[in-house]
């Protein structure tokens, strides 16, 4: 069987709910620059892309569910002013 992956094969990856993995595998299969990669390197690269995409989707889902007034807020950007706790 000597068939190359194309964008037409994305429906199979979508059905498997592995769109990022599928897109990466198709890109790797059609990119001559990756011909020197081993099979394992290609698979691990595609798996990494899928895991990253899933984590990003989960984070976005949680942010949306939080109904935060500022979903772009970042803990590292909190500014603690010296007189913050000095009250009345």
C-alpha positions as CSV (number, residue, x, y, z in Angstrom):
1,X,0.0,0.0,0.0
2,X,1.7,3.1,-1.2
3,X,-0.7,5.9,-0.4
4,X,0.2,9.3,1.1
5,X,-2.0,11.1,3.6
6,X,-3.9,14.2,2.3
7,X,-6.3,16.7,3.8
8,X,-9.1,14.4,2.6
9,X,-8.0,12.0,5.4
10,X,-8.8,14.6,8.1
11,X,-12.4,13.3,8.4
12,X,-11.0,10.0,9.8
13,X,-9.0,11.9,12.4
14,X,-11.9,14.2,13.2
15,X,-14.1,11.1,13.8
16,X,-11.5,9.8,16.2
17,X,-11.5,13.2,17.9
18,X,-7.8,13.6,17.1
19,X,-7.8,16.6,14.8
20,X,-4.5,18.2,16.0
21,X,-2.8,14.8,15.7
22,X,-4.2,14.2,12.3
23,X,-3.3,17.6,11.0
24,X,0.3,17.2,12.3
25,X,0.6,13.6,10.8
26,X,-0.6,14.8,7.4
27,X,1.8,17.8,7.5
28,X,4.7,15.6,8.5
29,X,3.9,13.1,5.8
30,X,3.9,15.8,3.1
31,X,6.9,17.8,4.3
32,X,10.1,16.7,2.7
33,X,12.0,18.5,5.5
34,X,10.8,15.8,7.9
35,X,11.8,12.8,5.8
36,X,14.9,12.3,8.0
37,X,12.8,12.0,11.1
38,X,12.2,8.6,12.5
39,X,8.7,7.1,12.7
40,X,8.8,7.5,16.5
41,X,9.9,11.1,16.3
42,X,7.0,11.9,14.0
43,X,4.5,10.1,16.2
44,X,5.7,11.7,19.4
45,X,5.6,15.1,17.7
46,X,2.0,14.6,16.6
47,X,1.0,13.3,20.0
48,X,2.6,16.4,21.6
49,X,0.5,18.6,19.3
50,X,-2.7,16.7,20.2
51,X,-2.0,16.9,23.9
52,X,-1.3,20.6,23.7
53,X,-4.5,21.2,21.7
54,X,-6.6,19.3,24.2
55,X,-5.1,21.2,27.1
56,X,-5.8,24.5,25.4
57,X,-9.4,23.5,24.6
58,X,-9.9,22.4,28.2
59,X,-8.5,25.6,29.5
60,X,-10.7,27.7,27.2
61,X,-13.8,25.6,28.2
62,X,-13.0,26.2,31.9
63,X,-12.4,29.9,31.4
64,X,-15.7,30.2,29.5
65,X,-17.5,28.3,32.3
66,X,-16.0,30.6,35.0
67,X,-17.8,33.6,33.5
68,X,-14.9,35.7,34.6
69,X,-15.3,39.4,33.9
70,X,-11.6,39.4,32.9
71,X,-10.7,35.9,31.4
72,X,-7.3,37.3,30.3
73,X,-6.3,38.0,34.0
74,X,-3.0,36.5,35.1
75,X,-1.9,35.8,38.6
76,X,1.6,36.9,37.8
77,X,0.3,40.4,37.0
78,X,-1.3,41.0,40.4
79,X,0.1,44.2,41.9
80,X,0.2,44.3,45.7
81,X,0.4,47.9,46.9
82,X,2.3,48.6,50.2
83,X,-0.7,50.3,51.8
84,X,-3.2,47.7,50.6
85,X,-4.0,46.3,54.1
86,X,-3.8,49.6,56.0
87,X,-7.4,50.4,56.7
88,X,-9.4,52.8,58.6
